[in-house]
Amino acid sequence: MSVMTLSDFVQQVTRIADSPDAPQQVAPILRAALANPVLLEAPHREPGADRYRQHLLHVDAAGRFSVLALVWGAGQATPIHDHVAWCVVGVYEGREREITYAAPPDGSGDEVIRAAVRECAAGEVVWLAPERPNIHRVENGGDSIAISIHVYGTDIARAGNSIRREYREAAG
C-alpha cells in the first residue's frame, strides 16, 4: 500500500469538491493522508510564538476549497467561532481539544453556552457544515506542539480565514 502525498490528497479532494456531501467524503481521505509521517515539509510544521500559526498548503484554482496546516504551541487556542463554509479537520500530530457551544435559544446575541468537550488524538478526523450548529473553540490539548490539517470549502487566500462570527462564553 502506498502512502498518500499532499498532492494525491489534493487531487482526490478536487474530484469531490462540488459534491453536496463533500465534508463526509473528504473525511476518510484526510484520515488516510494523516498516516503519512512526511505529509508536511519542515516549514509547514513551525508554530507561532504567541498564537497558533496557519500554513496555507493549497487553494483550489476555482476557489472551491483550501488546505491548511495549523500548528499550535502548548496552550494556544482559537476564539469561539463558527464557519462560513464546510470544514474537515484531522489531527496530524499531538492532541487537540474541541469545545462545542450552543447558541442562545432565541439565536440572539453573541454569548454561547458550553455544550461538550471532545479530545482528539493524532489520526482523528471531524467535520463541520455551516448549515448545522458548528460553534466551537479549538485548542492544543497537550504539552507539546499539535498540528492539524484543515480543509475548508472556500478560498482562504481570498477570504483570509473561514470564521463567520466570533462569540463569548456565557458566565456561569
SESENU-340768 format. One record per residue: x, z, y of N, C-alpha, C in turn. Coordinates in nm, 2 decimals, m for minus. Example, Ala and Ser with C-alpha at 12.3 -4.5 7.8 and 13.67 -1.06 7.14 Angstrom:
2
1.32,0.78,m0.57,1.23,0.78,m0.45,1.32,0.78,m0.33
1.28,0.71,m0.22,1.37,0.71,m0.11,1.29,0.79,0.00
***
This chain:
172
0.08,0.00,m0.12,0.00,0.00,0.00,0.09,0.00,0.12
0.06,m0.09,0.22,0.14,m0.10,0.34,0.09,0.00,0.45
0.18,0.04,0.54,0.15,0.13,0.64,0.09,0.05,0.76
m0.02,0.10,0.82,m0.08,0.03,0.93,0.00,0.05,1.06
0.04,m0.06,1.13,0.11,m0.05,1.25,0.01,m0.05,1.37
0.06,m0.02,1.49,m0.03,m0.02,1.60,m0.09,m0.16,1.62
m0.01,m0.26,1.60,m0.06,m0.40,1.61,m0.17,m0.43,1.51
m0.15,m0.38,1.39,m0.25,m0.40,1.29,m0.38,m0.33,1.33
m0.37,m0.21,1.38,m0.48,m0.13,1.43,m0.56,m0.20,1.54
m0.48,m0.25,1.64,m0.55,m0.32,1.75,m0.62,m0.45,1.70
m0.56,m0.52,1.61,m0.63,m0.64,1.55,m0.76,m0.61,1.49
m0.76,m0.50,1.41,m0.88,m0.46,1.34,m0.99,m0.41,1.44
m0.95,m0.34,1.54,m1.05,m0.29,1.64,m1.10,m0.41,1.72
m1.01,m0.51,1.75,m1.06,m0.63,1.82,m1.17,m0.70,1.75
m1.17,m0.70,1.62,m1.27,m0.77,1.54,m1.40,m0.70,1.55
m1.41,m0.57,1.57,m1.53,m0.50,1.57,m1.57,m0.44,1.71
m1.50,m0.47,1.81,m1.52,m0.40,1.94,m1.66,m0.43,2.00
m1.72,m0.54,1.96,m1.86,m0.57,2.02,m1.97,m0.52,1.93
m1.94,m0.46,1.82,m2.04,m0.41,1.73,m2.11,m0.29,1.80
m2.25,m0.28,1.78,m2.32,m0.16,1.83,m2.28,m0.03,1.77
m2.22,m0.04,1.65,m2.17,0.09,1.59,m2.02,0.09,1.58
m1.96,0.04,1.69,m1.81,0.03,1.69,m1.74,0.17,1.67
m1.79,0.28,1.73,m1.72,0.41,1.71,m1.72,0.45,1.56
m1.83,0.43,1.49,m1.83,0.46,1.35,m1.74,0.37,1.27
m1.73,0.25,1.31,m1.64,0.15,1.24,m1.49,0.18,1.27
m1.46,0.22,1.39,m1.32,0.24,1.43,m1.27,0.37,1.37
m1.36,0.47,1.35,m1.31,0.60,1.29,m1.23,0.59,1.17
m1.27,0.52,1.06,m1.19,0.51,0.94,m1.06,0.43,0.96
m1.07,0.33,1.05,m0.95,0.25,1.07,m0.84,0.34,1.14
m0.89,0.42,1.24,m0.80,0.51,1.31,m0.74,0.61,1.21
m0.82,0.66,1.12,m0.78,0.76,1.02,m0.66,0.70,0.94
m0.67,0.57,0.90,m0.57,0.50,0.83,m0.44,0.49,0.91
m0.46,0.46,1.04,m0.34,0.44,1.13,m0.27,0.57,1.15
m0.34,0.68,1.15,m0.27,0.81,1.17,m0.17,0.85,1.06
m0.19,0.78,0.95,m0.10,0.81,0.84,0.04,0.75,0.86
0.06,0.66,0.96,0.19,0.60,0.98,0.28,0.70,1.06
0.38,0.75,1.00,0.47,0.85,1.08,0.54,0.79,1.19
0.55,0.66,1.20,0.62,0.60,1.32,0.53,0.51,1.40
0.40,0.54,1.40,0.30,0.47,1.47,0.34,0.46,1.62
0.39,0.57,1.68,0.42,0.57,1.82,0.57,0.56,1.84
0.61,0.49,1.95,0.75,0.49,1.99,0.78,0.62,2.06
0.91,0.66,2.07,0.95,0.78,2.13,0.90,0.80,2.28
0.90,0.70,2.36,0.84,0.72,2.50,0.70,0.76,2.50
0.62,0.72,2.40,0.48,0.75,2.39,0.45,0.89,2.33
0.55,0.96,2.30,0.54,1.09,2.24,0.58,1.20,2.35
0.60,1.16,2.47,0.65,1.26,2.57,0.53,1.33,2.64
0.54,1.46,2.65,0.43,1.54,2.72,0.46,1.54,2.87
0.36,1.58,2.94,0.38,1.61,3.08,0.42,1.75,3.10
0.48,1.78,3.21,0.53,1.92,3.24,0.42,2.02,3.26
0.31,1.98,3.34,0.21,2.07,3.38,0.07,2.04,3.33
0.05,1.92,3.27,m0.08,1.88,3.21,m0.05,1.78,3.10
m0.16,1.75,3.03,m0.14,1.65,2.92,m0.11,1.52,2.98
m0.04,1.43,2.91,0.00,1.30,2.96,m0.07,1.19,2.87
m0.12,1.09,2.95,m0.18,0.98,2.88,m0.07,0.86,2.88
m0.06,0.80,2.76,0.03,0.68,2.75,m0.06,0.57,2.71
m0.08,0.47,2.79,m0.16,0.35,2.76,m0.09,0.26,2.66
m0.14,0.24,2.55,m0.08,0.17,2.44,m0.13,0.02,2.43
m0.26,0.00,2.47,m0.32,m0.13,2.46,m0.45,m0.14,2.54
m0.47,m0.25,2.61,m0.60,m0.28,2.67,m0.64,m0.41,2.62
m0.76,m0.42,2.56,m0.82,m0.54,2.51,m0.82,m0.65,2.63
m0.79,m0.77,2.60,m0.78,m0.88,2.70,m0.92,m0.89,2.77
m1.03,m0.87,2.70,m1.16,m0.88,2.75,m1.21,m0.75,2.81
m1.13,m0.64,2.81,m1.17,m0.52,2.86,m1.26,m0.44,2.78
m1.28,m0.47,2.65,m1.38,m0.40,2.57,m1.33,m0.27,2.52
m1.20,m0.25,2.51,m1.15,m0.12,2.46,m1.01,m0.10,2.50
m0.97,0.03,2.50,m0.83,0.07,2.53,m0.78,0.17,2.42
m0.65,0.17,2.40,m0.59,0.26,2.31,m0.49,0.34,2.38
m0.50,0.47,2.37,m0.40,0.56,2.44,m0.35,0.67,2.35
m0.23,0.72,2.38,m0.18,0.84,2.31,m0.19,0.95,2.42
m0.25,1.06,2.38,m0.25,1.17,2.47,m0.16,1.28,2.41
m0.06,1.32,2.49,0.04,1.42,2.44,0.02,1.55,2.52
0.00,1.66,2.45,m0.03,1.79,2.50,0.07,1.89,2.47
0.12,1.96,2.58,0.21,2.07,2.56,0.12,2.19,2.52
0.18,2.30,2.48,0.11,2.42,2.44,0.02,2.47,2.56
m0.10,2.50,2.54,m0.19,2.55,2.65,m0.25,2.44,2.74
m0.22,2.32,2.72,m0.27,2.22,2.81,m0.41,2.17,2.76
m0.50,2.14,2.86,m0.64,2.11,2.83,m0.70,2.01,2.93
m0.80,1.95,2.89,m0.88,1.86,2.98,m0.98,1.95,3.06
m1.04,1.90,3.17,m1.15,1.97,3.22,m1.27,1.95,3.13
m1.38,2.02,3.15,m1.50,2.00,3.08,m1.56,1.87,3.13
m1.59,1.77,3.05,m1.64,1.64,3.09,m1.72,1.57,2.99
m1.78,1.46,3.03,m1.84,1.36,2.94,m1.78,1.23,2.97
m1.82,1.12,2.89,m1.76,0.99,2.90,m1.85,0.88,2.94
m1.79,0.78,3.00,m1.86,0.66,3.04,m1.88,0.56,2.93
m1.80,0.58,2.82,m1.80,0.48,2.71,m1.78,0.56,2.58
m1.80,0.48,2.47,m1.77,0.55,2.34,m1.63,0.58,2.33
m1.60,0.68,2.24,m1.46,0.72,2.23,m1.44,0.77,2.08
m1.33,0.73,2.03,m1.29,0.77,1.89,m1.15,0.84,1.91
m1.14,0.96,1.86,m1.01,1.04,1.87,m0.96,1.08,1.74
m0.83,1.06,1.72,m0.77,1.11,1.59,m0.65,1.19,1.63
m0.63,1.30,1.56,m0.51,1.39,1.59,m0.40,1.33,1.50
m0.29,1.30,1.57,m0.18,1.24,1.51,m0.07,1.34,1.47
m0.06,1.44,1.56,0.04,1.55,1.53,m0.01,1.68,1.59
0.01,1.79,1.53,m0.02,1.92,1.58,m0.17,1.95,1.56
m0.23,2.03,1.64,m0.37,2.07,1.63,m0.44,2.06,1.77
m0.56,2.02,1.77,m0.64,2.01,1.89,m0.77,2.09,1.87
m0.81,2.15,1.97,m0.94,2.23,1.97,m1.04,2.15,2.06
m1.15,2.13,2.01,m1.26,2.06,2.09,m1.37,2.17,2.11
m1.40,2.19,2.23,m1.51,2.29,2.26,m1.63,2.20,2.32
m1.74,2.21,2.25,m1.85,2.13,2.30,m1.95,2.22,2.38
m2.03,2.15,2.46,m2.11,2.22,2.56,m2.25,2.16,2.56
m2.35,2.24,2.59,m2.49,2.19,2.60,m2.52,2.19,2.75
m2.58,2.09,2.80,m2.63,2.08,2.94,m2.75,2.17,2.95
m2.78,2.21,3.08,m2.90,2.29,3.10,m3.02,2.21,3.05
m3.12,2.28,3.00,m3.24,2.21,2.95,m3.30,2.12,3.05
m3.30,2.15,3.18,m3.36,2.05,3.27,m3.26,1.94,3.32
m3.14,1.95,3.27,m3.04,1.84,3.30,m2.98,1.85,3.44
m3.02,1.95,3.51,m2.97,1.96,3.65,m2.84,2.04,3.66
m2.77,2.02,3.77,m2.65,2.10,3.80,m2.53,2.06,3.71
m2.42,2.13,3.74,m2.30,2.09,3.67,m2.25,2.21,3.58
m2.34,2.31,3.56,m2.30,2.42,3.47,m2.35,2.39,3.33
m2.26,2.42,3.23,m2.29,2.39,3.09,m2.27,2.52,3.01
m2.33,2.52,2.89,m2.32,2.64,2.81,m2.24,2.60,2.68
m2.14,2.69,2.65,m2.06,2.66,2.53,m2.15,2.66,2.41
m2.13,2.55,2.33,m2.21,2.54,2.21,m2.13,2.56,2.08
m2.01,2.50,2.07,m1.94,2.51,1.94,m1.79,2.48,1.97
m1.71,2.53,1.87,m1.57,2.50,1.88,m1.53,2.44,1.74
m1.45,2.33,1.75,m1.40,2.27,1.63,m1.25,2.26,1.64
m1.18,2.30,1.54,m1.04,2.29,1.52,m1.01,2.16,1.45
m0.92,2.08,1.50,m0.89,1.95,1.44,m0.74,1.95,1.41
m0.70,1.92,1.28,m0.56,1.91,1.24,m0.52,1.77,1.23
m0.39,1.74,1.22,m0.34,1.61,1.21,m0.42,1.53,1.10
m0.46,1.41,1.13,m0.53,1.33,1.04,m0.68,1.33,1.06
m0.73,1.43,1.13,m0.88,1.43,1.15,m0.92,1.34,1.27
m1.04,1.28,1.25,m1.09,1.19,1.35,m1.24,1.23,1.39
m1.27,1.22,1.51,m1.40,1.24,1.56,m1.44,1.13,1.66
m1.57,1.11,1.68,m1.61,1.01,1.77,m1.73,1.06,1.86
m1.74,1.00,1.98,m1.84,1.03,2.07,m1.90,0.90,2.13
m2.03,0.91,2.16,m2.10,0.80,2.22,m2.17,0.85,2.34
m2.17,0.77,2.45,m2.24,0.82,2.57,m2.39,0.84,2.56
m2.45,0.77,2.47,m2.60,0.78,2.46,m2.64,0.91,2.38
m2.55,0.99,2.34,m2.58,1.12,2.28,m2.50,1.23,2.35
m2.54,1.35,2.35,m2.47,1.46,2.42,m2.32,1.46,2.38
m2.23,1.45,2.48,m2.09,1.44,2.45,m2.01,1.52,2.55
m2.06,1.63,2.60,m1.99,1.71,2.70,m1.89,1.80,2.62
m1.76,1.79,2.65,m1.67,1.87,2.58,m1.54,1.89,2.66
m1.46,1.98,2.61,m1.32,2.00,2.66,m1.23,2.00,2.54
m1.11,1.94,2.56,m1.01,1.93,2.45,m0.89,2.00,2.50
m0.83,2.08,2.40,m0.71,2.15,2.44,m0.61,2.15,2.32
m0.49,2.17,2.35,m0.39,2.19,2.25,m0.42,2.32,2.17
m0.44,2.31,2.04,m0.48,2.42,1.96,m0.37,2.49,1.89
m0.24,2.46,1.93,m0.13,2.52,1.86,m0.02,2.56,1.96
0.09,2.60,1.91,0.21,2.64,1.98,0.31,2.53,2.02
0.29,2.42,1.96,0.39,2.31,1.99,0.31,2.19,2.04
0.38,2.08,2.06,0.32,1.96,2.11,0.21,1.91,2.01
0.10,1.86,2.07,0.00,1.79,1.99,m0.02,1.65,2.05
m0.04,1.56,1.96,m0.06,1.42,2.00,m0.18,1.37,1.94
m0.27,1.30,2.02,m0.39,1.23,1.96,m0.39,1.09,2.01
m0.45,1.01,1.93,m0.48,0.87,1.96,m0.62,0.86,2.00
m0.65,0.80,2.12,m0.79,0.78,2.17,m0.82,0.63,2.19
m0.93,0.59,2.14,m0.98,0.46,2.15,m1.11,0.47,2.24
m1.10,0.41,2.36,m1.22,0.41,2.45,m1.28,0.28,2.46
m1.41,0.27,2.46,m1.49,0.15,2.47,m1.50,0.10,2.61
m1.38,0.09,2.68,m1.38,0.05,2.82,m1.23,0.01,2.85
m1.21,m0.05,2.97,m1.08,m0.09,3.01,m1.02,0.03,3.09
m0.94,0.11,3.03,m0.89,0.23,3.10,m0.79,0.19,3.21
m0.72,0.08,3.20,m0.63,0.04,3.30,m0.70,0.01,3.43
m0.82,m0.04,3.42,m0.90,m0.07,3.54,m0.98,0.05,3.58
m1.04,0.13,3.49,m1.12,0.24,3.52,m1.04,0.37,3.56
m0.92,0.38,3.52,m0.83,0.49,3.55,m0.85,0.60,3.44
m0.97,0.63,3.39,m0.99,0.72,3.28,m1.13,0.69,3.23
m1.18,0.77,3.13,m1.31,0.75,3.07,m1.41,0.86,3.11
m1.37,0.94,3.20,m1.46,1.05,3.24,m1.57,1.01,3.34
m1.69,1.04,3.29,m1.81,1.01,3.38,m1.83,1.12,3.48
m1.82,1.24,3.43,m1.85,1.36,3.52,m1.78,1.48,3.47
m1.74,1.57,3.56,m1.68,1.70,3.52,m1.79,1.81,3.54
m1.78,1.92,3.46,m1.87,2.03,3.46,m1.80,2.16,3.47
m1.88,2.27,3.49,m1.83,2.40,3.49,m1.90,2.48,3.38
m1.82,2.57,3.32,m1.89,2.65,3.21,m1.97,2.76,3.28
m2.09,2.78,3.24,m2.17,2.89,3.30,m2.12,3.02,3.26
m2.13,3.12,3.36,m2.08,3.25,3.34,m2.16,3.32,3.23
m2.09,3.41,3.16,m2.16,3.49,3.06,m2.16,3.42,2.93
***
